[in-house]
């Protein structure tokens, strides 16, 4: 996970960093048995780069399957985006904790991908149908994967997808509204992201206290939202939260601040919105 304060994708295993220990890097050596194999490898590298799969995927079990699926849908932008997210889940988030084969996966592998990984990469759009598109692409891929690998994951994934649809739709709607609140010109050609980010950073700098974490929505009353930092378990109250339609249980990833004499906090920046089921897969880095 690129965010240094937490890792949401450890399959229940918290990372432990020790500055006194040497950094360990896993390496692979692949020996080519004949010249044509080298050409095949370069072609796989080229295809996998189209959906940003890391090199490690070329030597692990899932690489050939993702590349083969990409070739079946070479021009599909939706398939490419799905494979980009899925490959990041396998290579970036699970890393060395990734199962050794599709058959070694557990149901939690798919639950974590749907509820904890996908929201991290959720994009905003005017039509707000990204969650529907993602789940549809996931089911298509798993149906194909079962036929190719001899697994039977489709029913498991379909069940999770049905459970997740309403929650991901709600998360997507809140995320769209929050980002449009922070970046009013986001969907226009005139949007200047640098200018908007500078404005948000300056607003945070004026605060005497700031917190950047993931907060679980606990209670909503009038214009006050009560949240709990899932890392410290400290409770906070946010006044005049910028959007409606929040629900208790949802996780807000972002930053808030206040002055010394303020009773309530003000929400300044949103990094993501997660359904409740994502909580058990989130582990903070000490």
Helices and strands as residue ranges (DSSP letters): E 6-7, H 35-49, G 55-58, H 63-72, H 77-88, I 89-93, G 95-97, G 102-104, H 107-112, I 113-117, H 118-121, H 130-149, H 154-182, H 193-205, E 209-221, E 224-229, E 235-239, E 251-258, E 266-274, G 276-281, E 283-284
